[in-house]
């Protein structure tokens, strides 16, 4: 089970970035389901500080207001 997850995510070990101007809605059908009970997908969360920073950047991009 653990080897399945390791094999699947091995080539996907990259940093992710929030590109505020490219945020869009996606279909719920594009969201991957977990491979098995050991798969961390769906359990990973960003810190409140990171989410607040993303929120601030979205507001600035949409409203042109510096916060």
PQR file of N, CA, C, O and H, with PARSE charges and radii, in Angstrom:
ATOM      1  N   UNK A   1       0.815  -1.194   0.000 -0.4000 1.5000
ATOM      2  CA  UNK A   1       0.000   0.000   0.000 -0.0000 2.0000
ATOM      3  C   UNK A   1       0.857   1.256   0.000  0.5500 1.7000
ATOM      4  O   UNK A   1       0.631   2.168  -0.795 -0.5500 1.4000
ATOM      5  N   UNK A   2       1.821   1.301   0.875 -0.4000 1.5000
ATOM      6  CA  UNK A   2       2.680   2.470   0.951 -0.0000 2.0000
ATOM      7  C   UNK A   2       3.514   2.610  -0.318  0.5500 1.7000
ATOM      8  O   UNK A   2       3.769   3.724  -0.776 -0.5500 1.4000
ATOM      9  H   UNK A   2       2.004   0.560   1.521  0.4000 1.0000
ATOM     10  N   UNK A   3       3.935   1.489  -0.884 -0.4000 1.5000
ATOM     11  CA  UNK A   3       4.723   1.519  -2.118 -0.0000 2.0000
ATOM     12  C   UNK A   3       3.897   2.087  -3.272  0.5500 1.7000
ATOM     13  O   UNK A   3       4.441   2.786  -4.128 -0.5500 1.4000
ATOM     14  H   UNK A   3       3.727   0.584  -0.513  0.4000 1.0000
ATOM     15  N   UNK A   4       2.598   1.802  -3.311 -0.4000 1.5000
ATOM     16  CA  UNK A   4       1.722   2.360  -4.348 -0.0000 2.0000
ATOM     17  C   UNK A   4       1.725   3.884  -4.295  0.5500 1.7000
ATOM     18  O   UNK A   4       1.803   4.550  -5.328 -0.5500 1.4000
ATOM     19  H   UNK A   4       2.157   1.234  -2.616  0.4000 1.0000
ATOM     20  N   UNK A   5       1.641   4.424  -3.096 -0.4000 1.5000
ATOM     21  CA  UNK A   5       1.630   5.882  -2.922 -0.0000 2.0000
ATOM     22  C   UNK A   5       2.987   6.459  -3.311  0.5500 1.7000
ATOM     23  O   UNK A   5       3.061   7.467  -4.014 -0.5500 1.4000
ATOM     24  H   UNK A   5       1.578   3.884  -2.257  0.4000 1.0000
ATOM     25  N   UNK A   6       4.047   5.824  -2.857 -0.4000 1.5000
ATOM     26  CA  UNK A   6       5.397   6.287  -3.176 -0.0000 2.0000
ATOM     27  C   UNK A   6       5.620   6.298  -4.683  0.5500 1.7000
ATOM     28  O   UNK A   6       6.150   7.270  -5.222 -0.5500 1.4000
ATOM     29  H   UNK A   6       3.988   5.005  -2.286  0.4000 1.0000
ATOM     30  N   UNK A   7       5.229   5.250  -5.356 -0.4000 1.5000
ATOM     31  CA  UNK A   7       5.387   5.174  -6.811 -0.0000 2.0000
ATOM     32  C   UNK A   7       4.587   6.262  -7.508  0.5500 1.7000
ATOM     33  O   UNK A   7       5.081   6.896  -8.440 -0.5500 1.4000
ATOM     34  H   UNK A   7       4.799   4.460  -4.918  0.4000 1.0000
ATOM     35  N   UNK A   8       3.364   6.481  -7.068 -0.4000 1.5000
ATOM     36  CA  UNK A   8       2.485   7.457  -7.713 -0.0000 2.0000
ATOM     37  C   UNK A   8       3.008   8.888  -7.555  0.5500 1.7000
ATOM     38  O   UNK A   8       3.036   9.651  -8.520 -0.5500 1.4000
ATOM     39  H   UNK A   8       2.962   5.965  -6.311  0.4000 1.0000
ATOM     40  N   UNK A   9       3.422   9.247  -6.340 -0.4000 1.5000
ATOM     41  CA  UNK A   9       3.818  10.621  -6.064 -0.0000 2.0000
ATOM     42  C   UNK A   9       5.303  10.890  -6.297  0.5500 1.7000
ATOM     43  O   UNK A   9       5.728  12.042  -6.205 -0.5500 1.4000
ATOM     44  H   UNK A   9       3.400   8.626  -5.556  0.4000 1.0000
ATOM     45  N   UNK A  10       6.088   9.891  -6.588 -0.4000 1.5000
ATOM     46  CA  UNK A  10       7.523  10.056  -6.740 -0.0000 2.0000
ATOM     47  C   UNK A  10       7.883  11.129  -7.769  0.5500 1.7000
ATOM     48  O   UNK A  10       8.771  11.941  -7.512 -0.5500 1.4000
ATOM     49  H   UNK A  10       5.743   8.956  -6.663  0.4000 1.0000
ATOM     50  N   UNK A  11       7.233  11.153  -8.898 -0.4000 1.5000
ATOM     51  CA  UNK A  11       7.530  12.141  -9.930 -0.0000 2.0000
ATOM     52  C   UNK A  11       6.807  13.462  -9.731  0.5500 1.7000
ATOM     53  O   UNK A  11       6.987  14.385 -10.526 -0.5500 1.4000
ATOM     54  H   UNK A  11       6.511  10.493  -9.107  0.4000 1.0000
ATOM     55  N   UNK A  12       6.007  13.571  -8.706 -0.4000 1.5000
ATOM     56  CA  UNK A  12       5.224  14.773  -8.461 -0.0000 2.0000
ATOM     57  C   UNK A  12       5.757  15.599  -7.293  0.5500 1.7000
ATOM     58  O   UNK A  12       5.067  16.496  -6.808 -0.5500 1.4000
ATOM     59  H   UNK A  12       5.861  12.822  -8.060  0.4000 1.0000
ATOM     60  N   UNK A  13       6.953  15.315  -6.846 -0.4000 1.5000
ATOM     61  CA  UNK A  13       7.529  16.000  -5.695 -0.0000 2.0000
ATOM     62  C   UNK A  13       8.082  17.358  -6.121  0.5500 1.7000
ATOM     63  O   UNK A  13       9.288  17.511  -6.317 -0.5500 1.4000
ATOM     64  H   UNK A  13       7.513  14.587  -7.240  0.4000 1.0000
ATOM     65  N   UNK A  14       7.202  18.330  -6.260 -0.4000 1.5000
ATOM     66  CA  UNK A  14       7.590  19.666  -6.697 -0.0000 2.0000
ATOM     67  C   UNK A  14       6.932  20.699  -5.805  0.5500 1.7000
ATOM     68  O   UNK A  14       5.903  20.432  -5.186 -0.5500 1.4000
ATOM     69  H   UNK A  14       6.223  18.205  -6.101  0.4000 1.0000
ATOM     70  N   UNK A  15       7.527  21.876  -5.742 -0.4000 1.5000
ATOM     71  CA  UNK A  15       6.920  22.959  -4.992 -0.0000 2.0000
ATOM     72  C   UNK A  15       5.695  23.465  -5.733  0.5500 1.7000
ATOM     73  O   UNK A  15       5.638  23.415  -6.961 -0.5500 1.4000
ATOM     74  H   UNK A  15       8.363  22.093  -6.245  0.4000 1.0000
ATOM     75  N   UNK A  16       4.726  23.947  -4.990 -0.4000 1.5000
ATOM     76  CA  UNK A  16       3.524  24.520  -5.578 -0.0000 2.0000
ATOM     77  C   UNK A  16       3.447  25.989  -5.209  0.5500 1.7000
ATOM     78  O   UNK A  16       3.898  26.404  -4.141 -0.5500 1.4000
ATOM     79  H   UNK A  16       4.772  23.988  -3.992  0.4000 1.0000
ATOM     80  N   UNK A  17       2.873  26.761  -6.102 -0.4000 1.5000
ATOM     81  CA  UNK A  17       2.725  28.187  -5.883 -0.0000 2.0000
ATOM     82  C   UNK A  17       1.308  28.595  -6.228  0.5500 1.7000
ATOM     83  O   UNK A  17       0.692  28.013  -7.120 -0.5500 1.4000
ATOM     84  H   UNK A  17       2.506  26.424  -6.969  0.4000 1.0000
ATOM     85  N   UNK A  18       0.784  29.591  -5.530 -0.4000 1.5000
ATOM     86  CA  UNK A  18      -0.536  30.136  -5.845 -0.0000 2.0000
ATOM     87  C   UNK A  18      -0.329  31.329  -6.767  0.5500 1.7000
ATOM     88  O   UNK A  18       0.196  32.361  -6.348 -0.5500 1.4000
ATOM     89  H   UNK A  18       1.284  30.064  -4.805  0.4000 1.0000
ATOM     90  N   UNK A  19      -0.743  31.187  -8.020 -0.4000 1.5000
ATOM     91  CA  UNK A  19      -0.676  32.283  -8.979 -0.0000 2.0000
ATOM     92  C   UNK A  19      -2.046  32.952  -8.966  0.5500 1.7000
ATOM     93  O   UNK A  19      -2.981  32.512  -9.636 -0.5500 1.4000
ATOM     94  H   UNK A  19      -1.170  30.349  -8.360  0.4000 1.0000
ATOM     95  N   UNK A  20      -2.139  34.024  -8.189 -0.4000 1.5000
ATOM     96  CA  UNK A  20      -3.414  34.650  -7.875 -0.0000 2.0000
ATOM     97  C   UNK A  20      -4.210  35.015  -9.121  0.5500 1.7000
ATOM     98  O   UNK A  20      -5.422  34.800  -9.150 -0.5500 1.4000
ATOM     99  H   UNK A  20      -1.379  34.382  -7.646  0.4000 1.0000
ATOM    100  N   UNK A  21      -3.574  35.554 -10.138 -0.4000 1.5000
ATOM    101  CA  UNK A  21      -4.304  35.986 -11.325 -0.0000 2.0000
ATOM    102  C   UNK A  21      -4.761  34.816 -12.200  0.5500 1.7000
ATOM    103  O   UNK A  21      -5.499  35.017 -13.165 -0.5500 1.4000
ATOM    104  H   UNK A  21      -2.590  35.729 -10.114  0.4000 1.0000
ATOM    105  N   UNK A  22      -4.336  33.619 -11.875 -0.4000 1.5000
ATOM    106  CA  UNK A  22      -4.738  32.447 -12.658 -0.0000 2.0000
ATOM    107  C   UNK A  22      -5.694  31.528 -11.906  0.5500 1.7000
ATOM    108  O   UNK A  22      -5.974  30.423 -12.369 -0.5500 1.4000
ATOM    109  H   UNK A  22      -3.737  33.456 -11.091  0.4000 1.0000
ATOM    110  N   UNK A  23      -6.195  31.965 -10.761 -0.4000 1.5000
ATOM    111  CA  UNK A  23      -7.113  31.138  -9.987 -0.0000 2.0000
ATOM    112  C   UNK A  23      -8.441  31.047 -10.739  0.5500 1.7000
ATOM    113  O   UNK A  23      -8.984  32.051 -11.199 -0.5500 1.4000
ATOM    114  H   UNK A  23      -5.968  32.863 -10.386  0.4000 1.0000
ATOM    115  N   UNK A  24      -8.938  29.842 -10.849 -0.4000 1.5000
ATOM    116  CA  UNK A  24     -10.193  29.613 -11.560 -0.0000 2.0000
ATOM    117  C   UNK A  24     -10.937  28.468 -10.895  0.5500 1.7000
ATOM    118  O   UNK A  24     -10.374  27.750 -10.069 -0.5500 1.4000
ATOM    119  H   UNK A  24      -8.496  29.027 -10.476  0.4000 1.0000
ATOM    120  N   UNK A  25     -12.179  28.303 -11.248 -0.4000 1.5000
ATOM    121  CA  UNK A  25     -12.937  27.182 -10.699 -0.0000 2.0000
ATOM    122  C   UNK A  25     -12.590  25.923 -11.483  0.5500 1.7000
ATOM    123  O   UNK A  25     -12.193  25.985 -12.646 -0.5500 1.4000
ATOM    124  H   UNK A  25     -12.636  28.886 -11.919  0.4000 1.0000
ATOM    125  N   UNK A  26     -12.746  24.792 -10.826 -0.4000 1.5000
ATOM    126  CA  UNK A  26     -12.530  23.514 -11.504 -0.0000 2.0000
ATOM    127  C   UNK A  26     -13.711  22.601 -11.196  0.5500 1.7000
ATOM    128  O   UNK A  26     -14.437  22.801 -10.222 -0.5500 1.4000
ATOM    129  H   UNK A  26     -13.068  24.742  -9.881  0.4000 1.0000
ATOM    130  N   UNK A  27     -13.880  21.622 -12.028 -0.4000 1.5000
ATOM    131  CA  UNK A  27     -14.927  20.629 -11.815 -0.0000 2.0000
ATOM    132  C   UNK A  27     -14.513  19.712 -10.667  0.5500 1.7000
ATOM    133  O   UNK A  27     -13.340  19.365 -10.531 -0.5500 1.4000
ATOM    134  H   UNK A  27     -13.290  21.460 -12.819  0.4000 1.0000
ATOM    135  N   UNK A  28     -15.480  19.327  -9.850 -0.4000 1.5000
ATOM    136  CA  UNK A  28     -15.155  18.407  -8.757 -0.0000 2.0000
ATOM    137  C   UNK A  28     -14.706  17.045  -9.291  0.5500 1.7000
ATOM    138  O   UNK A  28     -14.111  16.257  -8.556 -0.5500 1.4000
ATOM    139  H   UNK A  28     -16.433  19.609  -9.961  0.4000 1.0000
ATOM    140  N   UNK A  29     -14.986  16.766 -10.563 -0.4000 1.5000
ATOM    141  CA  UNK A  29     -14.559  15.514 -11.165 -0.0000 2.0000
ATOM    142  C   UNK A  29     -13.048  15.488 -11.428  0.5500 1.7000
ATOM    143  O   UNK A  29     -12.474  14.418 -11.633 -0.5500 1.4000
ATOM    144  H   UNK A  29     -15.469  17.405 -11.161  0.4000 1.0000
ATOM    145  N   UNK A  30     -12.408  16.653 -11.423 -0.4000 1.5000
ATOM    146  CA  UNK A  30     -10.956  16.717 -11.644 -0.0000 2.0000
ATOM    147  C   UNK A  30     -10.168  16.506 -10.360  0.5500 1.7000
ATOM    148  O   UNK A  30      -8.948  16.349 -10.403 -0.5500 1.4000
ATOM    149  H   UNK A  30     -12.874  17.522 -11.257  0.4000 1.0000
ATOM    150  N   UNK A  31     -10.844  16.502  -9.225 -0.4000 1.5000
ATOM    151  CA  UNK A  31     -10.179  16.315  -7.941 -0.0000 2.0000
ATOM    152  C   UNK A  31      -9.925  14.822  -7.748  0.5500 1.7000
ATOM    153  O   UNK A  31     -10.846  14.008  -7.818 -0.5500 1.4000
ATOM    154  H   UNK A  31     -11.835  16.630  -9.190  0.4000 1.0000
ATOM    155  N   UNK A  32      -8.682  14.484  -7.506 -0.4000 1.5000
ATOM    156  CA  UNK A  32      -8.287  13.077  -7.373 -0.0000 2.0000
ATOM    157  C   UNK A  32      -8.752  12.501  -6.037  0.5500 1.7000
ATOM    158  O   UNK A  32      -8.745  13.176  -5.007 -0.5500 1.4000
ATOM    159  H   UNK A  32      -7.935  15.145  -7.449  0.4000 1.0000
ATOM    160  N   UNK A  33      -9.141  11.275  -6.087 -0.4000 1.5000
ATOM    161  CA  UNK A  33      -9.474  10.555  -4.863 -0.0000 2.0000
ATOM    162  C   UNK A  33      -8.195   9.905  -4.347  0.5500 1.7000
ATOM    163  O   UNK A  33      -7.259   9.659  -5.108 -0.5500 1.4000
ATOM    164  H   UNK A  33      -9.147  10.727  -6.924  0.4000 1.0000
ATOM    165  N   UNK A  34      -8.167   9.633  -3.061 -0.4000 1.5000
ATOM    166  CA  UNK A  34      -6.974   9.019  -2.486 -0.0000 2.0000
ATOM    167  C   UNK A  34      -6.777   7.609  -3.034  0.5500 1.7000
ATOM    168  O   UNK A  34      -7.734   6.917  -3.384 -0.5500 1.4000
ATOM    169  H   UNK A  34      -8.926   9.832  -2.442  0.4000 1.0000
ATOM    170  N   UNK A  35      -5.525   7.207  -3.098 -0.4000 1.5000
ATOM    171  CA  UNK A  35      -5.165   5.885  -3.615 -0.0000 2.0000
ATOM    172  C   UNK A  35      -5.554   4.796  -2.617  0.5500 1.7000
ATOM    173  O   UNK A  35      -6.110   3.764  -2.993 -0.5500 1.4000
ATOM    174  H   UNK A  35      -4.748   7.769  -2.814  0.4000 1.0000
ATOM    175  N   UNK A  36      -5.253   5.040  -1.338 -0.4000 1.5000
ATOM    176  CA  UNK A  36      -5.624   4.125  -0.265 -0.0000 2.0000
ATOM    177  C   UNK A  36      -5.606   4.907   1.047  0.5500 1.7000
ATOM    178  O   UNK A  36      -5.429   6.125   1.036 -0.5500 1.4000
ATOM    179  H   UNK A  36      -4.801   5.878  -1.033  0.4000 1.0000
ATOM    180  N   UNK A  37      -5.784   4.227   2.164 -0.4000 1.5000
ATOM    181  CA  UNK A  37      -5.909   4.910   3.461 -0.0000 2.0000
ATOM    182  C   UNK A  37      -4.638   5.643   3.889  0.5500 1.7000
ATOM    183  O   UNK A  37      -4.704   6.539   4.730 -0.5500 1.4000
ATOM    184  H   UNK A  37      -5.927   3.238   2.172  0.4000 1.0000
ATOM    185  N   UNK A  38      -3.502   5.286   3.336 -0.4000 1.5000
ATOM    186  CA  UNK A  38      -2.247   5.937   3.698 -0.0000 2.0000
ATOM    187  C   UNK A  38      -1.954   7.182   2.857  0.5500 1.7000
ATOM    188  O   UNK A  38      -1.023   7.928   3.158 -0.5500 1.4000
ATOM    189  H   UNK A  38      -3.449   4.558   2.652  0.4000 1.0000
ATOM    190  N   UNK A  39      -2.743   7.408   1.810 -0.4000 1.5000
ATOM    191  CA  UNK A  39      -2.535   8.529   0.899 -0.0000 2.0000
ATOM    192  C   UNK A  39      -2.883   9.852   1.603  0.5500 1.7000
ATOM    193  O   UNK A  39      -3.988   9.994   2.126 -0.5500 1.4000
ATOM    194  H   UNK A  39      -3.500   6.802   1.566  0.4000 1.0000
ATOM    195  N   UNK A  40      -1.959  10.815   1.623 -0.4000 1.5000
ATOM    196  CA  UNK A  40      -2.207  12.077   2.327 -0.0000 2.0000
ATOM    197  C   UNK A  40      -3.084  13.063   1.551  0.5500 1.7000
ATOM    198  O   UNK A  40      -3.480  14.083   2.114 -0.5500 1.4000
ATOM    199  H   UNK A  40      -1.061  10.700   1.199  0.4000 1.0000
ATOM    200  N   UNK A  41      -3.401  12.801   0.291 -0.4000 1.5000
ATOM    201  CA  UNK A  41      -4.180  13.751  -0.493 -0.0000 2.0000
ATOM    202  C   UNK A  41      -5.541  13.979   0.185  0.5500 1.7000
ATOM    203  O   UNK A  41      -6.183  13.033   0.642 -0.5500 1.4000
ATOM    204  H   UNK A  41      -3.080  11.972  -0.167  0.4000 1.0000
ATOM    205  N   UNK A  42      -5.954  15.210   0.238 -0.4000 1.5000
ATOM    206  CA  UNK A  42      -7.202  15.554   0.912 -0.0000 2.0000
ATOM    207  C   UNK A  42      -7.013  15.849   2.385  0.5500 1.7000
ATOM    208  O   UNK A  42      -7.928  16.341   3.045 -0.5500 1.4000
ATOM    209  H   UNK A  42      -5.433  15.978  -0.133  0.4000 1.0000
ATOM    210  N   UNK A  43      -5.835  15.555   2.905 -0.4000 1.5000
ATOM    211  CA  UNK A  43      -5.551  15.805   4.323 -0.0000 2.0000
ATOM    212  C   UNK A  43      -4.515  16.913   4.499  0.5500 1.7000
ATOM    213  O   UNK A  43      -4.268  17.366   5.617 -0.5500 1.4000
ATOM    214  H   UNK A  43      -5.091  15.155   2.369  0.4000 1.0000
ATOM    215  N   UNK A  44      -3.916  17.342   3.403 -0.4000 1.5000
ATOM    216  CA  UNK A  44      -2.883  18.371   3.451 -0.0000 2.0000
ATOM    217  C   UNK A  44      -3.558  19.734   3.554  0.5500 1.7000
ATOM    218  O   UNK A  44      -4.490  20.027   2.804 -0.5500 1.4000
ATOM    219  H   UNK A  44      -4.117  16.974   2.495  0.4000 1.0000
ATOM    220  N   UNK A  45      -3.095  20.558   4.473 -0.4000 1.5000
ATOM    221  CA  UNK A  45      -3.683  21.876   4.676 -0.0000 2.0000
ATOM    222  C   UNK A  45      -2.585  22.930   4.724  0.5500 1.7000
ATOM    223  O   UNK A  45      -1.463  22.670   5.159 -0.5500 1.4000
ATOM    224  H   UNK A  45      -2.338  20.319   5.083  0.4000 1.0000
ATOM    225  N   UNK A  46      -2.939  24.120   4.266 -0.4000 1.5000
ATOM    226  CA  UNK A  46      -2.030  25.255   4.380 -0.0000 2.0000
ATOM    227  C   UNK A  46      -2.242  25.923   5.722  0.5500 1.7000
ATOM    228  O   UNK A  46      -3.318  25.827   6.311 -0.5500 1.4000
ATOM    229  H   UNK A  46      -3.851  24.331   3.913  0.4000 1.0000
ATOM    230  N   UNK A  47      -1.213  26.597   6.202 -0.4000 1.5000
ATOM    231  CA  UNK A  47      -1.332  27.307   7.472 -0.0000 2.0000
ATOM    232  C   UNK A  47      -2.270  28.501   7.301  0.5500 1.7000
ATOM    233  O   UNK A  47      -2.495  28.971   6.185 -0.5500 1.4000
ATOM    234  H   UNK A  47      -0.339  26.675   5.723  0.4000 1.0000
ATOM    235  N   UNK A  48      -2.807  28.979   8.407 -0.4000 1.5000
ATOM    236  CA  UNK A  48      -3.668  30.171   8.373 -0.0000 2.0000
ATOM    237  C   UNK A  48      -2.904  31.367   7.824  0.5500 1.7000
ATOM    238  O   UNK A  48      -3.476  32.192   7.110 -0.5500 1.4000
ATOM    239  H   UNK A  48      -2.625  28.597   9.313  0.4000 1.0000
ATOM    240  N   UNK A  49      -1.626  31.471   8.147 -0.4000 1.5000
ATOM    241  CA  UNK A  49      -0.801  32.577   7.658 -0.0000 2.0000
ATOM    242  C   UNK A  49      -0.715  32.547   6.127  0.5500 1.7000
ATOM    243  O   UNK A  49      -0.846  33.584   5.476 -0.5500 1.4000
ATOM    244  H   UNK A  49      -1.162  30.801   8.727  0.4000 1.0000
ATOM    245  N   UNK A  50      -0.499  31.371   5.562 -0.4000 1.5000
ATOM    246  CA  UNK A  50      -0.415  31.242   4.108 -0.0000 2.0000
ATOM    247  C   UNK A  50      -1.758  31.546   3.457  0.5500 1.7000
ATOM    248  O   UNK A  50      -1.809  32.241   2.443 -0.5500 1.4000
ATOM    249  H   UNK A  50      -0.393  30.529   6.091  0.4000 1.0000
ATOM    250  N   UNK A  51      -2.844  31.035   4.027 -0.4000 1.5000
ATOM    251  CA  UNK A  51      -4.177  31.307   3.477 -0.0000 2.0000
ATOM    252  C   UNK A  51      -4.510  32.798   3.559  0.5500 1.7000
ATOM    253  O   UNK A  51      -5.104  33.349   2.632 -0.5500 1.4000
ATOM    254  H   UNK A  51      -2.803  30.470   4.851  0.4000 1.0000
ATOM    255  N   UNK A  52      -4.135  33.451   4.652 -0.4000 1.5000
ATOM    256  CA  UNK A  52      -4.369  34.898   4.784 -0.0000 2.0000
ATOM    257  C   UNK A  52      -3.581  35.671   3.736  0.5500 1.7000
ATOM    258  O   UNK A  52      -4.079  36.648   3.176 -0.5500 1.4000
ATOM    259  H   UNK A  52      -3.652  33.004   5.405  0.4000 1.0000
ATOM    260  N   UNK A  53      -2.371  35.242   3.475 -0.4000 1.5000
ATOM    261  CA  UNK A  53      -1.556  35.922   2.461 -0.0000 2.0000
ATOM    262  C   UNK A  53      -2.175  35.766   1.064  0.5500 1.7000
ATOM    263  O   UNK A  53      -2.201  36.718   0.284 -0.5500 1.4000
ATOM    264  H   UNK A  53      -1.967  34.449   3.930  0.4000 1.0000
ATOM    265  N   UNK A  54      -2.663  34.581   0.759 -0.4000 1.5000
ATOM    266  CA  UNK A  54      -3.332  34.353  -0.523 -0.0000 2.0000
ATOM    267  C   UNK A  54      -4.592  35.207  -0.612  0.5500 1.7000
ATOM    268  O   UNK A  54      -4.850  35.827  -1.644 -0.5500 1.4000
ATOM    269  H   UNK A  54      -2.642  33.808   1.393  0.4000 1.0000
ATOM    270  N   UNK A  55      -5.377  35.242   0.460 -0.4000 1.5000
ATOM    271  CA  UNK A  55      -6.595  36.069   0.484 -0.0000 2.0000
ATOM    272  C   UNK A  55      -6.265  37.534   0.219  0.5500 1.7000
ATOM    273  O   UNK A  55      -6.945  38.196  -0.565 -0.5500 1.4000
ATOM    274  H   UNK A  55      -5.167  34.738   1.298  0.4000 1.0000
ATOM    275  N   UNK A  56      -5.230  38.032   0.869 -0.4000 1.5000
ATOM    276  CA  UNK A  56      -4.825  39.433   0.696 -0.0000 2.0000
ATOM    277  C   UNK A  56      -4.434  39.700  -0.752  0.5500 1.7000
ATOM    278  O   UNK A  56      -4.812  40.728  -1.315 -0.5500 1.4000
ATOM    279  H   UNK A  56      -4.679  37.494   1.506  0.4000 1.0000
ATOM    280  N   UNK A  57      -3.694  38.803  -1.350 -0.4000 1.5000
ATOM    281  CA  UNK A  57      -3.263  38.986  -2.738 -0.0000 2.0000
ATOM    282  C   UNK A  57      -4.441  38.923  -3.709  0.5500 1.7000
ATOM    283  O   UNK A  57      -4.451  39.632  -4.716 -0.5500 1.4000
ATOM    284  H   UNK A  57      -3.387  37.968  -0.893  0.4000 1.0000
ATOM    285  N   UNK A  58      -5.425  38.088  -3.418 -0.4000 1.5000
ATOM    286  CA  UNK A  58      -6.621  38.025  -4.263 -0.0000 2.0000
ATOM    287  C   UNK A  58      -7.371  39.349  -4.190  0.5500 1.7000
ATOM    288  O   UNK A  58      -7.772  39.893  -5.219 -0.5500 1.4000
ATOM    289  H   UNK A  58      -5.416  37.512  -2.600  0.4000 1.0000
ATOM    290  N   UNK A  59      -7.563  39.868  -2.984 -0.4000 1.5000
ATOM    291  CA  UNK A  59      -8.270  41.146  -2.823 -0.0000 2.0000
ATOM    292  C   UNK A  59      -7.521  42.253  -3.551  0.5500 1.7000
ATOM    293  O   UNK A  59      -8.140  43.063  -4.240 -0.5500 1.4000
ATOM    294  H   UNK A  59      -7.237  39.426  -2.148  0.4000 1.0000
ATOM    295  N   UNK A  60      -6.210  42.302  -3.410 -0.4000 1.5000
ATOM    296  CA  UNK A  60      -5.421  43.328  -4.087 -0.0000 2.0000
ATOM    297  C   UNK A  60      -5.538  43.203  -5.601  0.5500 1.7000
ATOM    298  O   UNK A  60      -5.657  44.215  -6.291 -0.5500 1.4000
ATOM    299  H   UNK A  60      -5.708  41.644  -2.850  0.4000 1.0000
ATOM    300  N   UNK A  61      -5.507  42.000  -6.125 -0.4000 1.5000
ATOM    301  CA  UNK A  61      -5.564  41.794  -7.568 -0.0000 2.0000
ATOM    302  C   UNK A  61      -6.922  42.163  -8.143  0.5500 1.7000
ATOM    303  O   UNK A  61      -7.009  42.698  -9.248 -0.5500 1.4000
ATOM    304  H   UNK A  61      -5.411  41.178  -5.565  0.4000 1.0000
ATOM    305  N   UNK A  62      -7.972  41.881  -7.401 -0.4000 1.5000
ATOM    306  CA  UNK A  62      -9.326  42.126  -7.914 -0.0000 2.0000
ATOM    307  C   UNK A  62      -9.758  43.574  -7.719  0.5500 1.7000
ATOM    308  O   UNK A  62     -10.453  44.131  -8.570 -0.5500 1.4000
ATOM    309  H   UNK A  62      -7.901  41.447  -6.503  0.4000 1.0000
ATOM    310  N   UNK A  63      -9.360  44.186  -6.619 -0.4000 1.5000
ATOM    311  CA  UNK A  63      -9.872  45.516  -6.281 -0.0000 2.0000
ATOM    312  C   UNK A  63      -8.853  46.630  -6.493  0.5500 1.7000
ATOM    313  O   UNK A  63      -9.200  47.808  -6.420 -0.5500 1.4000
ATOM    314  H   UNK A  63      -8.796  43.734  -5.927  0.4000 1.0000
ATOM    315  N   UNK A  64      -7.617  46.273  -6.751 -0.4000 1.5000
ATOM    316  CA  UNK A  64      -6.553  47.275  -6.845 -0.0000 2.0000
ATOM    317  C   UNK A  64      -6.405  48.098  -5.570  0.5500 1.7000
ATOM    318  O   UNK A  64      -5.982  49.253  -5.623 -0.5500 1.4000
ATOM    319  H   UNK A  64      -7.335  45.316  -6.810  0.4000 1.0000
ATOM    320  N   UNK A  65      -6.748  47.514  -4.433 -0.4000 1.5000
ATOM    321  CA  UNK A  65      -6.593  48.162  -3.137 -0.0000 2.0000
ATOM    322  C   UNK A  65      -5.418  47.533  -2.429  0.5500 1.7000
ATOM    323  O   UNK A  65      -5.373  46.312  -2.280 -0.5500 1.4000
ATOM    324  H   UNK A  65      -7.092  46.576  -4.390  0.4000 1.0000
ATOM    325  N   UNK A  66      -4.479  48.322  -1.992 -0.4000 1.5000
ATOM    326  CA  UNK A  66      -3.336  47.807  -1.233 -0.0000 2.0000
ATOM    327  C   UNK A  66      -3.767  47.622   0.220  0.5500 1.7000
ATOM    328  O   UNK A  66      -4.246  48.561   0.856 -0.5500 1.4000
ATOM    329  H   UNK A  66      -4.516  49.314  -2.113  0.4000 1.0000
ATOM    330  N   UNK A  67      -3.595  46.424   0.735 -0.4000 1.5000
ATOM    331  CA  UNK A  67      -3.965  46.141   2.130 -0.0000 2.0000
ATOM    332  C   UNK A  67      -2.741  46.143   3.012  0.5500 1.7000
ATOM    333  O   UNK A  67      -2.849  45.925   4.219 -0.5500 1.4000
ATOM    334  H   UNK A  67      -3.206  45.661   0.219  0.4000 1.0000
TER
END
